[in-house]
Amino acid sequence: MSRTRSEQAVWRREQLLDAALRVFADKGVDGATVKDVAQAADVTPGLLYRYFASKEAMVETLLSERGFLPRLLEWRAQGHDTRPATEVLTELLEAFDRLLADNAELMALFFSAAQARAPLATMVNEGQRLIGDFLRDRVDAGDLRPHDTVMAAKTLFATVAINRRFGTPIDIAALVGLLYPEEG
């Protein structure tokens, strides 16, 4: 069955993103060139530029479409979970850890792109804000004690990412328990 033009364009775009992810994971964002990505995708650089304005646009697209922020936005759009905050946080952190574990190339890109790239910083800040807002709502509801909720979100997600990056097993429920011990 033949593809329509729009289906072909979607397929080609995904192929280019797959190649970009492989190249960025292998060479780092700064070490990779558009020519490297085009070669990995077996296309000309000109074709690559029809889909992406720059290498930075490819990085931003990969992180915004394949990273954790889309999952967080979807979760947040579903409304506030009424379960205990510690359960919700544990599930979110486990999902984040699985994403990193299942996508080693994405994790390599994330750490490679982490060096002073505004789009990545914006996405990370947005994710931290979403979790911080959830935690603040739980503080307001009396489910959690007052604290710096954005700093807590940063601490939790950074700890999971760093442990995954260095291959150190982590007990996510225990991590959440450090910041949010059950009151007895």
C-alpha positions in Angstrom: 0.0 0.0 0.0 1.4 3.4 -0.9 1.6 6.3 1.4 0.1 9.7 0.9 2.3 12.7 0.7 1.5 13.7 4.3 2.1 10.1 5.6 5.4 10.1 3.7 6.4 13.4 5.3 5.5 12.2 8.8 7.5 9.0 8.2 10.5 10.9 6.9 10.4 13.4 9.8 10.4 10.5 12.3 13.3 8.9 10.4 15.3 12.1 10.5 14.6 12.5 14.2 15.7 8.8 14.9 18.9 9.5 13.0 19.5 12.8 14.9 19.0 11.0 18.2 21.5 8.3 17.3 24.1 10.8 16.2 23.6 13.2 19.1 23.8 10.3 21.6 27.0 9.1 19.9 28.8 12.4 19.3 27.1 14.7 21.7 25.1 17.7 20.4 28.2 20.0 20.2 30.2 17.3 18.4 27.5 16.4 15.8 26.8 18.3 12.6 23.8 18.5 10.4 25.9 16.6 7.8 26.4 13.8 10.3 22.7 13.5 10.9 21.9 13.6 7.1 24.5 10.9 6.5 23.0 8.7 9.3 19.6 9.2 7.8 20.9 8.6 4.3 19.6 11.9 3.0 21.1 15.1 1.8 21.5 18.0 4.2 19.2 20.0 2.0 16.4 17.5 2.7 17.1 17.7 6.4 16.7 21.5 6.3 13.3 21.1 4.7 12.1 19.5 8.0 14.3 21.3 10.6 15.8 24.8 10.4 18.9 23.9 12.4 20.6 21.3 14.6 19.2 23.1 17.6 15.7 22.7 16.1 16.2 19.0 15.9 17.4 18.9 19.6 14.4 20.9 20.7 12.0 18.7 18.8 13.5 15.5 20.1 13.3 16.8 23.7 9.9 18.3 23.4 8.3 15.4 21.6 10.1 12.4 23.1 11.0 13.7 26.5 9.1 13.5 29.8 7.3 16.9 29.5 4.6 15.7 27.1 3.7 13.0 29.6 3.7 15.5 32.5 1.4 17.8 30.5 -0.9 15.0 29.7 -1.0 13.9 33.4 -1.6 17.5 34.5 -4.5 17.9 32.0 -6.2 14.9 33.5 -6.8 16.9 36.7 -5.4 16.6 40.1 -5.1 13.2 41.5 -6.8 12.7 44.8 -4.5 10.0 46.0 -1.8 10.7 48.5 0.9 12.9 47.1 3.6 10.4 47.9 1.8 7.7 45.8 1.5 10.1 42.8 5.1 11.3 43.1 6.3 7.7 43.3 4.4 6.8 40.1 5.6 9.9 38.2 9.2 9.3 39.2 9.0 5.7 38.3 7.6 6.7 34.9 10.4 9.2 34.4 13.0 6.5 35.4 11.4 4.0 32.9 11.6 6.6 30.2 15.3 7.2 30.8 16.0 3.4 31.2 14.1 2.6 27.9 15.6 5.4 26.0 19.4 5.5 26.6 19.9 7.7 23.5 17.4 10.2 24.7 19.1 10.3 28.1 22.4 10.8 26.4 20.9 13.7 24.4 19.4 15.2 27.6 22.7 15.2 29.3 24.6 16.4 26.2 22.1 19.2 25.6 22.0 20.2 29.3 25.0 22.5 28.8 23.4 26.0 28.5 20.7 25.3 26.0 17.7 27.5 26.5 15.1 25.2 25.0 16.1 22.4 27.4 16.2 24.7 30.4 12.7 25.9 29.4 11.4 22.4 29.2 13.0 21.3 32.5 11.7 24.4 34.2 8.2 23.8 32.9 8.3 20.2 34.2 9.6 21.3 37.6 6.9 24.0 37.7 4.1 21.4 36.9 5.3 19.1 39.7 5.9 22.1 42.0 2.3 23.3 41.4 1.0 19.8 42.2 2.9 19.8 45.4 1.8 23.3 46.3 -1.8 22.3 45.7 -1.2 19.4 48.1 0.4 21.7 50.7 -2.7 24.0 50.4 -5.0 21.0 50.8 -3.1 20.0 54.0 -1.8 16.8 52.5 1.9 18.0 52.8 3.7 20.3 55.2 4.7 23.7 53.8 8.0 23.7 51.9 9.7 24.9 48.7 7.8 22.8 46.3 9.8 23.7 43.2 13.0 22.8 45.0 11.5 19.5 46.0 10.6 18.8 42.4 14.1 19.7 41.2 15.6 17.4 43.9 13.4 14.4 43.1 13.8 14.5 39.3 17.5 15.4 39.4 18.2 12.5 41.8 16.4 10.0 39.5 18.1 11.3 36.4 21.6 11.3 37.9 21.2 7.8 39.3 19.9 6.5 36.0 22.8 8.2 34.1 25.4 6.6 36.3 23.6 3.2 36.5 23.0 3.4 40.2 19.9 1.6 41.3 17.5 3.8 43.3 14.5 3.0 45.4 12.1 5.7 44.3 9.6 5.1 47.1 12.4 5.6 49.6 13.5 8.7 47.8 10.0 10.2 48.0 9.9 9.1 51.7 13.0 11.1 52.4 11.2 14.3 51.5 7.7 13.3 52.5 7.9 10.9 55.4 4.6 9.4 56.5 3.4 10.9 59.7 2.8 8.4 62.4 
